[in-house]
Amino acid sequence: MSKLNRDIIFFILKELQNDNKSLHSCLLVNRTWCETTAPILWKDPITRYDLTDNACNILFNKMLLHLSEESRNNLKNQGIDLFVETYQQPIFNYISFWKHLDLFFLEHHINHIMEFFKVKSKKKKSIIKNEVLELFINNDKKYISLSIPKYFNTHLFSGAEHCFSKLEYFYCDKYVDDNILKELSMLSTSIKKLELNVRHGSFSGIIELIGAQKNLNQVNLTYDNEDYISNDTFEYCQKPLEESLIKHADTIQYLRMDWEPITNLLSYLINLVSLDLSYLTHLRSLPYNWYHLKNASLPLLKFLKANYIPSKILASIIENTKGHLIEISIHHNNLDDNYFIQAIYQNCPNLSYLNLALSNNSYKEFQNLLINCKFLNELEIISISYSKIDWIKLFDILAKFSPISLFKFKFTSTYFYWEYRQRDLKLFLCHWKDRHSMLLQIASKGSCMYITANNPTQQQCQAKRRKLKDLLQRYKDKGIIKKYDIIQADI
């Protein structure tokens, strides 16, 4: 096997590219295998491994070994010595293998190094930062992804046109200078996935960057609503940004937006495969803002996530998806459940995953959903408040009408419900025998540490939690449950 030529070795390694353990073994076969494997492992070392702080420090110190003799002498002449041990040239030029440039990581560890060596002088800090960044940002490199932190220095892009000419992914923080985005729009037109944390103010740099792309496929627009701004101010910035996305209607297939659209943007994006409106942070309270979606056609849509959108609008979206929806996640406090659930089971024959906030008035339609959605295999049910769901009735419906394919469950309720109503859950588990062993998550919107005069003591709650675990373990031993978790709800 060690005699295979490089092309065959590369083909083998491509099949193993997500198997770190096997790849590390391949390093040890011989030099040819090592030389072919190393670039794969170092293509994106930051995200390939779940790095501890210590591992990150080791990785960064390995990067410092790539500083040229001229750079090391320059640092020493300034009274800066970053090497605690005798310098040893690395076996490979590992930085040349990197294809994903994460400047968040570099900035963090540059600052850490300066703290470790107690560098106080602003001039010395600037010298260290420039020397390290120039290892990564130069025309000998060509990256496919780039992530930029806030307040990044713009001049470091100069002379590195080749470096970012083939970008496919770009992320930037909300405080990145518009000039960086405008410069990048001239360097790169091949970005497919764009993630932007936007803020109020001018969007001119973002708009130029979006406009320059030739095959924009995935757009994530997050909005950090730290400061209150009026609707008029936000809309003034928002409209031209949405209009720039409309120009890419033919290519955009994945969209996440954290605000309510002011334009008819979503009506234009007829090729959408995934739509995520579940993190809305800037909302106008009037429902008519969504009415342009009522007749929007999204015939290719497979994944839908949404919060705080009128149920009739959501139902209209689902009715116009041509049966392709396979995953739906909807949270809302005032859903017209019956109308909405009816739209799901009448138009989503291939549905495999459903996450739904359910209330007491919708059991009949929910039963119809279980009967009609025959490929459903994962279900998450959320109780909005303690009185909203009759879990006994819901569990009875699930036991009687769940399709054969359904075996993954997550049930979320309010403080201490599961600890104090274990009988409800026990009946459901009893009725599930002779079915596919389930994967079960039990979640509470509350904590045993949350104690008031009206809540049980921490000790009582913990005792009930232990009994709940014992109950689930018994049914795991019987084969009814394959795996279970008791978790804190994140909503």
BALO-245558 format. One record per residue (C-alpha): residue in three letters; residue number from 1; x, y, z. Coordinates in Angstrom, 2 decimals, m for minus. Layout:
BALO-245558
(pt ALA; NUM; (X; Y; Z))
...
//
This chain:
BALO-245558
(pt MET; 1; (0.00; 0.00; 0.00))
(pt SER; 2; (2.93; 2.33; 0.69))
(pt LYS; 3; (3.96; 1.97; m3.00))
(pt LEU; 4; (0.79; 3.60; m4.37))
(pt ASN; 5; (1.29; 6.69; m6.52))
(pt ARG; 6; (0.24; 10.12; m5.25))
(pt ASP; 7; (m2.96; 10.28; m7.28))
(pt ILE; 8; (m4.28; 7.07; m5.74))
(pt ILE; 9; (m3.16; 8.16; m2.27))
(pt PHE; 10; (m4.91; 11.49; m2.71))
(pt PHE; 11; (m8.12; 9.74; m3.78))
(pt ILE; 12; (m7.98; 7.51; m0.68))
(pt LEU; 13; (m7.32; 10.50; 1.59))
(pt LYS; 14; (m10.21; 12.41; 0.07))
(pt GLU; 15; (m12.52; 9.64; 1.24))
(pt LEU; 16; (m10.98; 9.92; 4.72))
(pt GLN; 17; (m10.92; 13.72; 4.92))
(pt ASN; 18; (m13.40; 13.86; 7.83))
(pt ASP; 19; (m11.76; 11.01; 9.75))
(pt ASN; 20; (m9.01; 12.65; 11.82))
(pt LYS; 21; (m7.87; 9.42; 13.45))
(pt SER; 22; (m7.29; 7.66; 10.12))
(pt LEU; 23; (m5.59; 10.71; 8.64))
(pt HIS; 24; (m3.14; 10.87; 11.53))
(pt SER; 25; (m2.29; 7.21; 10.93))
(pt CYS; 26; (m1.61; 7.99; 7.26))
(pt LEU; 27; (1.05; 10.52; 8.28))
(pt LEU; 28; (3.17; 7.65; 9.60))
(pt VAL; 29; (3.16; 5.38; 6.52))
(pt ASN; 30; (6.06; 7.02; 4.67))
(pt ARG; 31; (7.16; 10.41; 3.37))
(pt THR; 32; (4.88; 10.32; 0.32))
(pt TRP; 33; (1.83; 9.57; 2.45))
(pt CYS; 34; (2.89; 12.21; 4.96))
(pt GLU; 35; (3.38; 14.89; 2.28))
(pt THR; 36; (m0.04; 14.10; 0.80))
(pt THR; 37; (m1.86; 13.94; 4.13))
(pt ALA; 38; (m0.47; 17.05; 5.82))
(pt PRO; 39; (m2.19; 19.57; 3.49))
(pt ILE; 40; (m5.57; 17.99; 4.25))
(pt LEU; 41; (m5.08; 18.17; 8.02))
(pt TRP; 42; (m3.83; 21.75; 7.83))
(pt LYS; 43; (m6.40; 23.04; 5.36))
(pt ASP; 44; (m8.57; 24.28; 8.25))
(pt PRO; 45; (m6.93; 23.28; 11.55))
(pt ILE; 46; (m9.01; 25.66; 13.67))
(pt THR; 47; (m12.40; 24.10; 12.90))
(pt ARG; 48; (m11.16; 20.57; 12.18))
(pt TYR; 49; (m10.41; 20.01; 15.86))
(pt ASP; 50; (m12.23; 20.84; 19.06))
(pt LEU; 51; (m9.26; 22.80; 20.34))
(pt THR; 52; (m8.64; 23.54; 24.00))
(pt ASP; 53; (m6.99; 26.83; 24.96))
(pt ASN; 54; (m3.71; 25.01; 25.42))
(pt ALA; 55; (m3.99; 23.35; 22.01))
(pt CYS; 56; (m4.74; 26.74; 20.42))
(pt ASN; 57; (m1.60; 28.15; 22.01))
(pt ILE; 58; (0.49; 25.24; 20.70))
(pt LEU; 59; (m1.00; 25.73; 17.23))
(pt PHE; 60; (m0.26; 29.44; 17.28))
(pt ASN; 61; (3.31; 28.88; 18.47))
(pt LYS; 62; (3.73; 26.48; 15.55))
(pt MET; 63; (2.67; 29.35; 13.28))
(pt LEU; 64; (5.34; 31.62; 14.76))
(pt LEU; 65; (8.00; 29.15; 13.61))
(pt HIS; 66; (7.20; 30.23; 10.05))
(pt LEU; 67; (8.53; 33.74; 10.62))
(pt SER; 68; (11.48; 34.36; 8.32))
(pt GLU; 69; (14.95; 35.01; 9.70))
(pt GLU; 70; (14.55; 38.63; 8.62))
(pt SER; 71; (11.29; 38.93; 10.57))
(pt ARG; 72; (12.76; 37.28; 13.65))
(pt ASN; 73; (15.75; 39.61; 13.55))
(pt ASN; 74; (13.47; 42.59; 13.08))
(pt LEU; 75; (11.54; 41.59; 16.20))
(pt LYS; 76; (14.72; 40.97; 18.21))
(pt ASN; 77; (16.11; 44.36; 17.17))
(pt GLN; 78; (12.99; 45.87; 18.70))
(pt GLY; 79; (13.61; 43.93; 21.90))
(pt ILE; 80; (10.96; 41.31; 21.10))
(pt ASP; 81; (11.75; 37.59; 21.36))
(pt LEU; 82; (8.68; 35.37; 20.89))
(pt PHE; 83; (10.54; 32.07; 21.15))
(pt VAL; 84; (10.86; 30.53; 24.59))
(pt GLU; 85; (12.87; 27.64; 23.13))
(pt THR; 86; (15.59; 27.34; 20.51))
(pt TYR; 87; (14.16; 28.10; 17.07))
(pt GLN; 88; (13.58; 25.00; 14.92))
(pt GLN; 89; (12.35; 25.28; 11.36))
(pt PRO; 90; (9.09; 23.31; 10.78))
(pt ILE; 91; (9.15; 20.22; 8.54))
(pt PHE; 92; (6.47; 21.69; 6.25))
(pt ASN; 93; (5.33; 25.18; 5.45))
(pt TYR; 94; (2.07; 24.53; 7.27))
(pt ILE; 95; (0.68; 27.99; 6.64))
(pt SER; 96; (0.85; 27.33; 2.89))
(pt PHE; 97; (m1.75; 24.58; 3.41))
(pt TRP; 98; (m4.32; 26.87; 5.09))
(pt LYS; 99; (m7.38; 27.62; 2.97))
(pt HIS; 100; (m9.61; 29.14; 5.65))
(pt LEU; 101; (m8.38; 32.39; 7.18))
(pt ASP; 102; (m9.98; 33.16; 10.54))
(pt LEU; 103; (m8.72; 36.56; 11.66))
(pt PHE; 104; (m10.73; 36.27; 14.90))
(pt PHE; 105; (m8.42; 33.41; 15.90))
(pt LEU; 106; (m5.26; 35.24; 14.86))
(pt GLU; 107; (m6.17; 38.49; 16.60))
(pt HIS; 108; (m7.07; 36.67; 19.80))
(pt HIS; 109; (m3.80; 34.77; 19.95))
(pt ILE; 110; (m1.68; 37.72; 18.88))
(pt ASN; 111; (m3.13; 39.59; 21.85))
(pt HIS; 112; (m2.53; 36.55; 24.06))
(pt ILE; 113; (1.12; 36.36; 23.00))
(pt MET; 114; (1.59; 40.05; 23.75))
(pt GLU; 115; (0.10; 39.57; 27.20))
(pt PHE; 116; (2.28; 36.51; 27.82))
(pt PHE; 117; (5.46; 38.39; 26.91))
(pt LYS; 118; (4.18; 41.52; 28.69))
(pt VAL; 119; (4.44; 43.71; 25.61))
(pt LYS; 120; (3.14; 47.14; 26.61))
(pt SER; 121; (4.39; 49.44; 23.87))
(pt LYS; 122; (1.84; 50.23; 21.15))
(pt LYS; 123; (4.67; 50.35; 18.62))
(pt LYS; 124; (5.88; 46.85; 19.56))
(pt LYS; 125; (2.31; 45.52; 19.51))
(pt SER; 126; (1.86; 46.90; 16.01))
(pt ILE; 127; (5.14; 45.32; 14.84))
(pt ILE; 128; (4.20; 41.89; 16.21))
(pt LYS; 129; (0.72; 42.04; 14.72))
(pt ASN; 130; (1.96; 43.06; 11.28))
(pt GLU; 131; (4.69; 40.40; 11.19))
(pt VAL; 132; (2.26; 37.62; 12.10))
(pt LEU; 133; (m0.53; 38.75; 9.78))
(pt GLU; 134; (1.88; 39.09; 6.87))
(pt LEU; 135; (2.55; 35.35; 7.23))
(pt PHE; 136; (m1.07; 34.79; 6.24))
(pt ILE; 137; (m1.98; 37.77; 4.08))
(pt ASN; 138; (0.28; 37.84; 1.03))
(pt ASN; 139; (0.13; 36.96; m2.63))
(pt ASP; 140; (1.63; 33.51; m2.07))
(pt LYS; 141; (m1.65; 32.48; m0.45))
(pt LYS; 142; (m5.11; 31.83; m1.88))
(pt TYR; 143; (m7.99; 31.35; 0.56))
(pt ILE; 144; (m11.48; 30.01; 0.03))
(pt SER; 145; (m12.92; 31.48; 3.25))
(pt LEU; 146; (m12.31; 34.62; 5.29))
(pt SER; 147; (m13.63; 35.80; 8.66))
(pt ILE; 148; (m12.90; 39.36; 9.80))
(pt PRO; 149; (m13.30; 40.70; 13.36))
(pt LYS; 150; (m14.36; 44.23; 14.26))
(pt TYR; 151; (m12.02; 47.18; 13.85))
(pt PHE; 152; (m9.70; 45.24; 11.56))
(pt ASN; 153; (m6.86; 47.26; 10.01))
(pt THR; 154; (m7.63; 47.99; 6.35))
(pt HIS; 155; (m4.08; 48.54; 5.05))
(pt LEU; 156; (m3.17; 44.85; 5.48))
(pt PHE; 157; (m5.17; 43.99; 2.35))
(pt SER; 158; (m2.93; 46.10; 0.15))
(pt GLY; 159; (m0.73; 44.00; m2.10))
(pt ALA; 160; (m2.73; 40.83; m1.42))
(pt GLU; 161; (m5.12; 40.88; m4.37))
(pt HIS; 162; (m4.36; 37.27; m5.32))
(pt CYS; 163; (m4.90; 36.13; m1.72))
(pt PHE; 164; (m8.67; 36.70; m1.77))
(pt SER; 165; (m9.47; 36.37; m5.46))
(pt LYS; 166; (m11.14; 32.95; m5.07))
(pt LEU; 167; (m13.11; 33.38; m1.84))
(pt GLU; 168; (m16.24; 31.23; m1.51))
(pt TYR; 169; (m17.17; 32.15; 2.07))
(pt PHE; 170; (m16.99; 35.47; 3.94))
(pt TYR; 171; (m18.03; 36.54; 7.44))
(pt CYS; 172; (m17.57; 39.90; 9.08))
(pt ASP; 173; (m18.46; 41.50; 12.39))
(pt LYS; 174; (m20.86; 44.45; 12.50))
(pt TYR; 175; (m18.09; 46.99; 13.22))
(pt VAL; 176; (m15.94; 46.17; 10.20))
(pt ASP; 177; (m15.02; 49.29; 8.27))
(pt ASP; 178; (m17.03; 49.86; 5.08))
(pt ASN; 179; (m13.74; 50.45; 3.24))
(pt ILE; 180; (m12.70; 46.83; 3.85))
(pt LEU; 181; (m15.94; 45.58; 2.32))
(pt LYS; 182; (m15.61; 47.92; m0.66))
(pt GLU; 183; (m12.01; 46.83; m1.23))
(pt LEU; 184; (m12.98; 43.17; m0.93))
(pt SER; 185; (m15.76; 43.69; m3.49))
(pt MET; 186; (m13.05; 44.59; m6.00))
(pt LEU; 187; (m10.85; 41.62; m5.06))
(pt SER; 188; (m13.42; 38.83; m4.91))
(pt THR; 189; (m16.50; 38.12; m7.01))
(pt SER; 190; (m16.78; 34.37; m6.32))
(pt ILE; 191; (m18.31; 34.38; m2.81))
(pt LYS; 192; (m21.08; 31.79; m2.51))
(pt LYS; 193; (m21.83; 32.04; 1.22))
(pt LEU; 194; (m22.04; 35.42; 2.92))
(pt GLU; 195; (m22.55; 35.91; 6.66))
(pt LEU; 196; (m22.87; 39.49; 7.86))
(pt ASN; 197; (m23.58; 40.83; 11.31))
(pt VAL; 198; (m25.12; 44.16; 10.37))
(pt ARG; 199; (m25.83; 47.27; 12.40))
(pt HIS; 200; (m27.73; 50.48; 11.82))
(pt GLY; 201; (m25.92; 53.04; 9.73))
(pt SER; 202; (m24.58; 52.92; 6.22))
(pt PHE; 203; (m24.79; 49.58; 4.43))
(pt SER; 204; (m22.87; 50.88; 1.42))
(pt GLY; 205; (m19.92; 48.49; 1.85))
(pt ILE; 206; (m22.19; 45.48; 2.31))
(pt ILE; 207; (m24.27; 46.48; m0.71))
(pt GLU; 208; (m21.17; 46.83; m2.91))
(pt LEU; 209; (m19.87; 43.44; m1.77))
(pt ILE; 210; (m23.21; 41.75; m2.47))
(pt GLY; 211; (m23.49; 43.46; m5.85))
(pt ALA; 212; (m20.06; 42.26; m6.97))
(pt GLN; 213; (m20.76; 38.55; m6.50))
(pt LYS; 214; (m21.53; 36.34; m9.50))
(pt ASN; 215; (m22.93; 33.22; m7.82))
(pt LEU; 216; (m24.25; 34.19; m4.38))
(pt ASN; 217; (m25.99; 31.11; m2.98))
(pt GLN; 218; (m26.30; 31.49; 0.80))
(pt VAL; 219; (m26.91; 34.70; 2.77))
(pt ASN; 220; (m27.06; 35.00; 6.58))
(pt LEU; 221; (m27.92; 38.50; 7.77))
(pt THR; 222; (m27.79; 38.70; 11.55))
(pt TYR; 223; (m28.74; 41.82; 13.44))
(pt ASP; 224; (m27.50; 42.54; 16.95))
(pt ASN; 225; (m30.13; 44.84; 18.41))
(pt GLU; 226; (m27.96; 46.35; 21.15))
(pt ASP; 227; (m29.18; 49.91; 20.75))
(pt TYR; 228; (m32.71; 51.08; 20.19))
(pt ILE; 229; (m33.28; 52.66; 16.81))
(pt SER; 230; (m36.51; 53.86; 15.28))
(pt ASN; 231; (m38.27; 51.98; 12.51))
(pt ASP; 232; (m37.70; 54.89; 10.12))
(pt THR; 233; (m33.93; 54.87; 10.73))
(pt PHE; 234; (m33.62; 51.12; 10.29))
(pt GLU; 235; (m35.85; 51.05; 7.21))
(pt TYR; 236; (m33.77; 53.80; 5.57))
(pt CYS; 237; (m30.71; 51.52; 5.78))
(pt GLN; 238; (m32.59; 48.29; 5.22))
(pt LYS; 239; (m34.33; 48.95; 1.91))
(pt PRO; 240; (m31.25; 49.30; m0.35))
(pt LEU; 241; (m29.71; 46.20; 1.26))
(pt GLU; 242; (m32.78; 44.09; 0.48))
(pt GLU; 243; (m32.90; 45.50; m3.05))
(pt SER; 244; (m29.30; 44.39; m3.58))
(pt LEU; 245; (m30.33; 40.83; m2.67))
(pt ILE; 246; (m33.23; 40.90; m5.12))
(pt LYS; 247; (m30.67; 41.25; m7.91))
(pt HIS; 248; (m29.37; 37.79; m6.94))
(pt ALA; 249; (m32.81; 36.15; m6.95))
(pt ASP; 250; (m31.72; 33.55; m9.51))
(pt THR; 251; (m28.86; 32.19; m7.38))
(pt ILE; 252; (m29.82; 32.64; m3.70))
(pt GLN; 253; (m31.08; 29.33; m2.26))
(pt TYR; 254; (m30.45; 29.78; 1.47))
(pt LEU; 255; (m31.51; 32.87; 3.41))
(pt ARG; 256; (m31.51; 33.84; 7.06))
(pt MET; 257; (m32.72; 37.32; 8.06))
(pt ASP; 258; (m33.03; 38.69; 11.57))
(pt TRP; 259; (m35.52; 41.39; 10.69))
(pt GLU; 260; (m38.88; 41.82; 9.05))
(pt PRO; 261; (m38.40; 42.62; 5.33))
(pt ILE; 262; (m39.54; 46.05; 4.23))
(pt THR; 263; (m39.48; 45.13; 0.53))
(pt ASN; 264; (m41.04; 42.23; m1.37))
(pt LEU; 265; (m37.65; 40.49; m1.24))
(pt LEU; 266; (m38.98; 37.04; m0.37))
(pt SER; 267; (m41.45; 37.13; m3.25))
(pt TYR; 268; (m38.54; 37.37; m5.69))
(pt LEU; 269; (m36.46; 34.52; m4.26))
(pt ILE; 270; (m38.30; 31.73; m6.06))
(pt ASN; 271; (m35.30; 29.38; m5.91))
(pt LEU; 272; (m35.08; 29.35; m2.12))
(pt VAL; 273; (m34.38; 25.94; m0.60))
(pt SER; 274; (m34.06; 27.18; 2.99))
(pt LEU; 275; (m35.70; 30.18; 4.70))
(pt ASP; 276; (m34.85; 31.09; 8.30))
(pt LEU; 277; (m36.84; 33.89; 9.94))
(pt SER; 278; (m36.58; 32.48; 13.44))
(pt TYR; 279; (m34.30; 35.10; 14.99))
(pt LEU; 280; (m36.30; 38.23; 14.26))
(pt THR; 281; (m34.92; 41.03; 16.44))
(pt HIS; 282; (m36.23; 44.15; 14.72))
(pt LEU; 283; (m39.99; 43.92; 14.33))
(pt ARG; 284; (m42.68; 46.28; 13.20))
(pt SER; 285; (m45.81; 45.27; 15.04))
(pt LEU; 286; (m48.24; 45.60; 12.14))
(pt PRO; 287; (m49.01; 42.24; 10.50))
(pt TYR; 288; (m49.61; 43.67; 7.03))
(pt ASN; 289; (m45.85; 43.91; 6.55))
(pt TRP; 290; (m45.92; 40.18; 5.79))
(pt TYR; 291; (m48.88; 40.23; 3.40))
(pt HIS; 292; (m46.70; 40.32; 0.30))
(pt LEU; 293; (m45.80; 36.72; 1.21))
(pt LYS; 294; (m49.37; 35.51; 1.07))
(pt ASN; 295; (m49.17; 34.70; m2.63))
(pt ALA; 296; (m45.40; 34.23; m2.85))
(pt SER; 297; (m44.36; 31.07; m4.65))
(pt LEU; 298; (m41.42; 29.18; m3.14))
(pt PRO; 299; (m41.74; 25.92; m5.08))
(pt LEU; 300; (m38.31; 24.52; m4.11))
(pt LEU; 301; (m38.44; 25.28; m0.38))
(pt LYS; 302; (m37.37; 22.35; 1.82))
(pt PHE; 303; (m36.50; 24.00; 5.15))
(pt LEU; 304; (m38.63; 26.61; 6.93))
(pt LYS; 305; (m37.91; 28.23; 10.31))
(pt ALA; 306; (m39.94; 31.18; 11.58))
(pt ASN; 307; (m41.04; 33.10; 14.66))
(pt TYR; 308; (m43.66; 35.81; 15.16))
(pt ILE; 309; (m45.15; 35.61; 11.68))
(pt PRO; 310; (m48.96; 35.45; 11.36))
(pt SER; 311; (m50.14; 31.86; 11.02))
(pt LYS; 312; (m52.17; 32.57; 7.89))
(pt ILE; 313; (m49.07; 33.94; 6.18))
(pt LEU; 314; (m47.09; 30.86; 7.19))
(pt ALA; 315; (m49.89; 28.63; 5.94))
(pt SER; 316; (m49.82; 30.44; 2.59))
(pt ILE; 317; (m46.07; 29.93; 2.29))
(pt ILE; 318; (m46.49; 26.22; 2.99))
(pt GLU; 319; (m49.35; 25.90; 0.49))
(pt ASN; 320; (m47.08; 27.36; m2.21))
(pt THR; 321; (m44.09; 25.05; m1.67))
(pt LYS; 322; (m45.25; 22.32; m4.05))
(pt GLY; 323; (m44.80; 19.51; m1.52))
(pt HIS; 324; (m41.03; 19.76; m1.10))
(pt LEU; 325; (m40.90; 20.88; 2.55))
(pt ILE; 326; (m39.13; 18.31; 4.72))
(pt GLU; 327; (m38.29; 20.38; 7.84))
(pt ILE; 328; (m40.49; 22.94; 9.62))
(pt SER; 329; (m39.72; 24.79; 12.84))
(pt ILE; 330; (m42.31; 27.35; 14.00))
(pt HIS; 331; (m42.51; 29.16; 17.34))
(pt HIS; 332; (m45.36; 31.58; 17.99))
(pt ASN; 333; (m47.42; 32.60; 20.99))
(pt ASN; 334; (m50.65; 33.21; 19.09))
(pt LEU; 335; (m50.84; 30.66; 16.33))
(pt ASP; 336; (m54.15; 29.77; 14.73))
(pt ASP; 337; (m53.00; 26.18; 15.18))
(pt ASN; 338; (m55.80; 24.41; 13.34))
(pt TYR; 339; (m55.45; 26.38; 10.10))
(pt PHE; 340; (m51.68; 26.20; 10.18))
(pt ILE; 341; (m51.42; 22.48; 11.04))
(pt GLN; 342; (m53.96; 21.68; 8.35))
(pt ALA; 343; (m51.76; 23.48; 5.81))
(pt ILE; 344; (m48.83; 21.28; 6.88))
(pt TYR; 345; (m50.48; 17.88; 6.51))
(pt GLN; 346; (m52.25; 18.83; 3.28))
(pt ASN; 347; (m49.11; 20.14; 1.57))
(pt CYS; 348; (m46.07; 18.40; 3.12))
(pt PRO; 349; (m46.26; 14.68; 2.31))
(pt ASN; 350; (m42.47; 14.35; 2.66))
(pt LEU; 351; (m42.16; 16.08; 6.04))
(pt SER; 352; (m39.49; 14.41; 8.20))
(pt TYR; 353; (m38.91; 16.98; 10.98))
(pt LEU; 354; (m41.40; 19.21; 12.82))
(pt ASN; 355; (m40.78; 21.65; 15.68))
(pt LEU; 356; (m44.00; 23.22; 16.86))
(pt ALA; 357; (m45.37; 25.30; 19.71))
(pt LEU; 358; (m48.69; 23.56; 20.35))
(pt SER; 359; (m51.79; 24.60; 22.28))
(pt ASN; 360; (m54.89; 22.84; 23.60))
(pt ASN; 361; (m57.25; 23.67; 20.74))
(pt SER; 362; (m55.40; 21.75; 18.04))
(pt TYR; 363; (m55.38; 18.08; 19.00))
(pt LYS; 364; (m57.72; 16.92; 16.25))
(pt GLU; 365; (m55.68; 18.55; 13.49))
(pt PHE; 366; (m52.45; 17.35; 15.11))
(pt GLN; 367; (m53.85; 13.81; 14.97))
(pt ASN; 368; (m54.55; 14.30; 11.25))
(pt LEU; 369; (m50.98; 15.49; 10.78))
(pt LEU; 370; (m49.61; 12.28; 12.31))
(pt ILE; 371; (m51.87; 10.20; 10.07))
(pt ASN; 372; (m50.97; 12.04; 6.85))
(pt CYS; 373; (m47.26; 12.81; 7.30))
(pt LYS; 374; (m46.08; 9.23; 6.94))
(pt PHE; 375; (m42.36; 10.05; 6.72))
(pt LEU; 376; (m42.17; 12.10; 9.91))
(pt ASN; 377; (m39.29; 10.77; 12.04))
(pt GLU; 378; (m38.48; 13.66; 14.41))
(pt LEU; 379; (m40.92; 15.73; 16.46))
(pt GLU; 380; (m40.33; 18.58; 18.91))
(pt ILE; 381; (m43.29; 19.91; 20.88))
(pt ILE; 382; (m43.10; 23.07; 22.99))
(pt SER; 383; (m45.65; 24.14; 25.57))
(pt ILE; 384; (m45.92; 27.92; 25.57))
(pt SER; 385; (m47.13; 28.03; 29.17))
(pt TYR; 386; (m48.15; 25.56; 31.86))
(pt SER; 387; (m51.84; 25.57; 30.84))
(pt LYS; 388; (m51.37; 25.34; 27.09))
(pt ILE; 389; (m50.90; 21.59; 26.62))
(pt ASP; 390; (m52.72; 18.64; 28.08))
(pt TRP; 391; (m49.73; 16.32; 27.89))
(pt ILE; 392; (m51.78; 13.24; 28.80))
(pt LYS; 393; (m54.05; 13.81; 25.82))
(pt LEU; 394; (m51.14; 14.62; 23.54))
(pt PHE; 395; (m49.23; 11.51; 24.58))
(pt ASP; 396; (m52.33; 9.39; 23.97))
(pt ILE; 397; (m52.58; 10.76; 20.42))
(pt LEU; 398; (m48.88; 10.13; 19.81))
(pt ALA; 399; (m49.11; 6.54; 21.05))
(pt LYS; 400; (m52.12; 5.77; 18.85))
(pt PHE; 401; (m51.45; 7.70; 15.64))
(pt SER; 402; (m47.69; 8.22; 15.23))
(pt PRO; 403; (m46.41; 6.95; 11.87))
(pt ILE; 404; (m44.04; 3.98; 11.95))
(pt SER; 405; (m41.17; 6.28; 10.95))
(pt LEU; 406; (m41.48; 8.52; 14.04))
(pt PHE; 407; (m39.04; 7.73; 16.85))
(pt LYS; 408; (m37.19; 10.96; 17.75))
(pt PHE; 409; (m38.91; 13.19; 20.31))
(pt LYS; 410; (m38.18; 16.35; 22.23))
(pt PHE; 411; (m40.79; 17.65; 24.68))
(pt THR; 412; (m40.40; 21.07; 26.29))
(pt SER; 413; (m42.54; 22.33; 29.15))
(pt THR; 414; (m42.36; 24.89; 31.95))
(pt TYR; 415; (m40.67; 24.80; 35.35))
(pt PHE; 416; (m40.61; 21.41; 37.06))
(pt TYR; 417; (m43.46; 19.90; 34.98))
(pt TRP; 418; (m41.59; 16.70; 34.16))
(pt GLU; 419; (m40.30; 16.25; 37.69))
(pt TYR; 420; (m43.82; 16.49; 39.17))
(pt ARG; 421; (m45.92; 14.83; 36.41))
(pt GLN; 422; (m43.89; 11.72; 35.69))
(pt ARG; 423; (m47.03; 9.61; 35.49))
(pt ASP; 424; (m47.99; 11.35; 32.23))
(pt LEU; 425; (m44.68; 10.41; 30.68))
(pt LYS; 426; (m44.82; 6.88; 32.09))
(pt LEU; 427; (m48.18; 6.20; 30.37))
(pt PHE; 428; (m46.75; 7.35; 27.05))
(pt LEU; 429; (m43.73; 5.08; 27.41))
(pt CYS; 430; (m45.92; 2.12; 28.38))
(pt HIS; 431; (m47.98; 2.57; 25.22))
(pt TRP; 432; (m44.87; 2.80; 23.03))
(pt LYS; 433; (m43.81; m0.82; 23.44))
(pt ASP; 434; (m43.54; m2.91; 20.26))
(pt ARG; 435; (m42.55; 0.25; 18.34))
(pt HIS; 436; (m39.17; 1.53; 17.16))
(pt SER; 437; (m37.00; 2.36; 20.22))
(pt MET; 438; (m37.17; 6.11; 20.69))
(pt LEU; 439; (m34.58; 8.85; 21.08))
(pt LEU; 440; (m36.03; 11.10; 23.78))
(pt GLN; 441; (m35.14; 14.56; 25.05))
(pt ILE; 442; (m37.01; 16.08; 27.99))
(pt ALA; 443; (m36.53; 19.84; 28.38))
(pt SER; 444; (m37.70; 22.33; 31.00))
(pt LYS; 445; (m37.96; 26.08; 30.62))
(pt GLY; 446; (m36.63; 26.66; 34.10))
(pt SER; 447; (m34.05; 25.35; 36.51))
(pt CYS; 448; (m33.80; 23.58; 39.82))
(pt MET; 449; (m31.74; 26.57; 40.84))
(pt TYR; 450; (m34.69; 28.88; 40.21))
(pt ILE; 451; (m36.30; 29.11; 43.64))
(pt THR; 452; (m39.04; 31.40; 44.94))
(pt ALA; 453; (m41.62; 31.16; 47.69))
(pt ASN; 454; (m43.98; 29.47; 45.22))
(pt ASN; 455; (m41.45; 26.95; 43.90))
(pt PRO; 456; (m40.12; 23.77; 45.49))
(pt THR; 457; (m36.78; 23.80; 47.20))
(pt GLN; 458; (m33.67; 22.87; 45.33))
(pt GLN; 459; (m33.36; 19.60; 47.25))
(pt GLN; 460; (m36.94; 18.57; 46.43))
(pt CYS; 461; (m36.46; 19.41; 42.78))
(pt GLN; 462; (m33.21; 17.46; 42.56))
(pt ALA; 463; (m34.84; 14.44; 44.21))
(pt LYS; 464; (m37.65; 14.55; 41.64))
(pt ARG; 465; (m35.09; 14.91; 38.86))
(pt ARG; 466; (m33.32; 11.74; 40.04))
(pt LYS; 467; (m36.65; 9.87; 39.99))
(pt LEU; 468; (m37.25; 11.12; 36.47))
(pt LYS; 469; (m33.86; 9.79; 35.38))
(pt ASP; 470; (m34.63; 6.46; 37.06))
(pt LEU; 471; (m37.93; 6.27; 35.17))
(pt LEU; 472; (m36.29; 6.90; 31.81))
(pt GLN; 473; (m33.50; 4.45; 32.57))
(pt ARG; 474; (m36.02; 1.69; 33.36))
(pt TYR; 475; (m37.62; 2.14; 29.96))
(pt LYS; 476; (m34.22; 2.24; 28.33))
(pt ASP; 477; (m33.45; m1.11; 29.97))
(pt LYS; 478; (m36.71; m2.45; 28.52))
(pt GLY; 479; (m35.68; m1.35; 25.03))
(pt ILE; 480; (m38.47; 1.22; 24.67))
(pt ILE; 481; (m35.98; 4.10; 24.87))
(pt LYS; 482; (m32.72; 3.85; 22.96))
(pt LYS; 483; (m31.21; 7.07; 24.32))
(pt TYR; 484; (m32.49; 9.90; 26.52))
(pt ASP; 485; (m31.40; 13.33; 27.77))
(pt ILE; 486; (m32.84; 15.71; 30.35))
(pt ILE; 487; (m31.81; 19.22; 29.40))
(pt GLN; 488; (m32.41; 22.89; 30.07))
(pt ALA; 489; (m34.51; 24.48; 27.33))
(pt ASP; 490; (m32.77; 27.25; 25.43))
(pt ILE; 491; (m35.91; 29.25; 24.64))
//
